[in-house]
Amino acid sequence: VDGQKVNLTRTFTELSASTNPTHVGQNITVEVNHPNDLKNNVTVIIDGNEYFGKVSGSKTIIIIPDLDVGNYTASVHYMGDDVYLAKTIPLNVKVIAIIIQAPDVEKYYKGSEKLNITVIDGEGAILANEKVTAIIEGKPYEAITNPNGKASFDLNMTPGNYVVEIVLNTTKVTSNVYIKSTVPEGIVNGTSAENGFEIKFVDSEGKQNT
């Protein structure tokens, strides 16, 4: 046509794609394999959004962020070029929930009790070597989960009630922490002799001092 050669026998595009199940809050990596001489980019369409990956040799890596928990069917698409036909294939994508177990804590001031947490996923698998952050009085403290998915945080606050936020990726939970005083309530100053009553103090384990 007008002196230009038109390829009427374009080649079928060999296209395959794979990804691994991912926990919520983590990027999803899609690996697409294809001929090494494609001229256009490969795209992934998922949940109504389109993501592009730059072709590099016979492989394209496409990163998908911020998906909620669920199972998705994505479309991997190559628009075609003067050599290869357009091609679209389906790809299953799975995003798994993260569950943070953080029981409330009640302890005496300077007691040895800690905020103990356990992290598993929505399928019951233990999540080891995960960095968990506890926000205590506005300050972040980090811990790494052990092979059993457990981590702990010291509670060195003064007596009072606290709400501690525990965060892993985009998953957040709260735990209520009650630090009890070792001094009886209502005692501000003075002595038992001056006020005509006996003051009983307890130690960090709640046992009465003698």
C-alpha positions in Angstrom: 0.0 0.0 0.0 1.5 3.3 -1.1 4.9 1.7 -1.5 4.9 0.2 2.1 5.2 -3.5 2.8 2.4 -4.9 4.9 2.9 -8.2 6.8 -0.2 -10.2 6.2 1.2 -13.3 8.0 1.9 -12.1 11.5 3.1 -14.6 14.0 1.1 -16.0 16.8 2.4 -14.5 20.1 3.6 -17.0 22.7 2.7 -15.4 26.0 2.7 -16.8 29.6 2.5 -15.1 33.0 2.9 -16.1 36.6 2.8 -14.7 40.1 2.9 -16.0 43.7 0.3 -15.5 46.4 1.0 -12.3 48.3 0.1 -10.9 51.7 -1.9 -7.7 51.8 0.2 -4.6 51.9 2.9 -6.1 49.7 3.5 -5.4 46.1 2.5 -8.2 43.6 5.2 -9.1 41.1 3.9 -10.5 37.7 6.5 -12.2 35.5 5.5 -12.4 31.8 7.5 -14.5 29.3 7.3 -13.8 25.6 9.3 -13.6 22.4 12.4 -11.4 22.8 11.7 -9.1 19.9 8.3 -7.6 20.8 8.0 -4.0 19.9 5.3 -2.8 22.3 4.9 -3.1 26.0 3.0 -5.7 27.9 0.1 -4.7 30.3 -1.8 -6.3 33.1 -5.4 -5.2 33.8 -6.7 -6.0 37.2 -9.6 -4.7 39.3 -10.2 -2.0 36.6 -6.7 -0.7 36.6 -4.0 -1.1 34.0 -0.3 -1.6 34.8 2.6 -1.4 32.4 5.9 -3.2 32.2 8.8 -2.4 29.9 9.8 -5.3 27.7 13.4 -6.5 28.4 14.5 -9.4 26.3 12.1 -12.3 26.6 10.7 -11.2 30.0 8.6 -8.4 31.4 8.2 -7.7 35.2 5.1 -5.8 36.2 4.6 -4.5 39.8 1.0 -4.2 41.1 0.6 -2.3 44.5 -2.2 -1.8 47.0 -4.6 -4.7 46.3 -7.1 -5.6 49.0 -7.5 -9.2 50.3 -9.1 -11.4 47.7 -8.8 -13.5 44.6 -8.6 -11.7 41.3 -8.6 -12.7 37.6 -6.2 -10.4 35.8 -5.8 -10.0 32.0 -2.2 -10.0 30.6 -2.3 -8.3 27.3 0.0 -7.6 24.3 -1.4 -5.2 21.8 0.5 -6.8 18.9 2.9 -5.2 16.3 3.9 -5.7 12.7 5.3 -9.1 13.4 3.2 -10.5 16.3 -0.5 -10.8 16.7 -2.3 -9.3 19.7 -2.7 -11.7 22.6 -4.6 -11.7 25.9 -4.3 -14.4 28.6 -5.9 -14.7 32.1 -3.9 -14.7 35.3 -5.1 -15.6 38.8 -3.9 -13.3 41.5 -4.3 -14.0 45.2 -3.9 -11.6 48.1 -3.9 -13.1 51.6 -4.9 -11.4 54.9 -2.6 -10.8 57.8 -3.9 -11.5 61.3 -2.2 -9.9 64.3 -3.1 -11.4 67.6 -2.4 -8.9 70.4 -4.2 -9.6 73.7 -4.8 -6.8 76.2 -2.2 -6.5 79.1 -2.8 -5.7 82.7 0.3 -5.4 84.9 1.8 -3.5 87.8 4.2 -0.7 87.3 7.7 -2.0 86.6 6.3 -5.6 86.3 8.0 -8.0 83.9 4.9 -8.6 81.7 5.3 -7.6 78.0 2.9 -7.1 75.1 3.1 -10.4 73.3 1.9 -10.7 69.8 1.5 -13.5 67.2 1.3 -13.0 63.5 -0.4 -15.5 61.1 -2.0 -15.1 57.7 -5.6 -15.7 56.7 -4.8 -19.3 55.8 -3.3 -20.1 59.2 0.3 -20.0 58.2 2.9 -18.6 60.7 4.6 -15.4 59.5 8.2 -15.5 60.7 10.8 -12.8 60.1 8.3 -10.0 59.7 9.0 -6.5 61.0 6.1 -5.5 63.3 5.8 -2.0 64.7 4.1 -1.1 68.0 3.2 2.6 68.5 3.4 3.4 72.3 2.6 6.9 73.4 3.2 8.1 69.8 6.7 6.5 69.5 7.3 3.5 67.2 9.1 0.4 68.4 10.0 -2.4 66.1 10.4 -6.2 66.6 10.9 -9.2 64.3 8.7 -12.2 64.6 10.5 -15.4 65.5 10.1 -18.8 63.7 6.8 -19.2 65.6 5.5 -15.9 64.4 5.8 -14.3 67.8 7.3 -11.0 69.0 7.1 -9.0 72.2 7.4 -5.4 73.3 8.5 -4.0 76.7 5.9 -1.9 78.6 7.8 0.7 80.6 5.1 3.3 80.9 4.0 5.0 84.1 0.7 3.8 85.7 -2.3 4.5 83.5 -4.4 3.2 80.6 -2.9 3.0 77.1 -4.0 2.0 73.6 -1.1 0.5 71.7 -1.3 0.2 67.9 0.4 -2.7 66.2 1.2 -2.4 62.5 2.4 -4.8 59.9 2.3 -3.6 56.3 -1.2 -2.1 56.0 -2.7 -4.3 58.7 -3.3 -2.5 62.1 -4.8 -3.7 65.4 -4.9 -2.2 68.9 -4.2 -3.6 72.3 -5.3 -2.1 75.6 -2.6 -1.8 78.2 -3.4 -1.1 81.9 -0.4 -0.3 84.1 -1.4 -0.5 87.8 0.2 1.6 90.4 2.0 -0.1 93.3 0.9 2.8 95.5 -2.7 2.7 96.8 -5.0 5.2 95.1 -5.7 8.4 97.0 -2.3 8.5 98.7 -0.6 11.7 97.6 1.5 12.8 100.5 1.8 12.4 104.2 2.4 9.2 106.3 0.2 6.7 107.9 1.1 8.0 111.4 -0.1 11.5 110.4 -3.4 10.4 108.9 -4.2 7.6 111.3 -4.4 4.7 108.9 -2.1 2.0 107.5 -0.7 2.2 104.0 -0.1 -1.1 102.2 2.3 -1.0 99.2 2.6 -3.8 96.6 5.5 -4.8 94.5 5.7 -5.1 90.7 4.0 -8.5 90.9 1.1 -7.2 93.0 2.4 -8.8 96.2 2.1 -6.8 99.4 5.4 -5.4 100.8 6.1 -6.1 104.4 
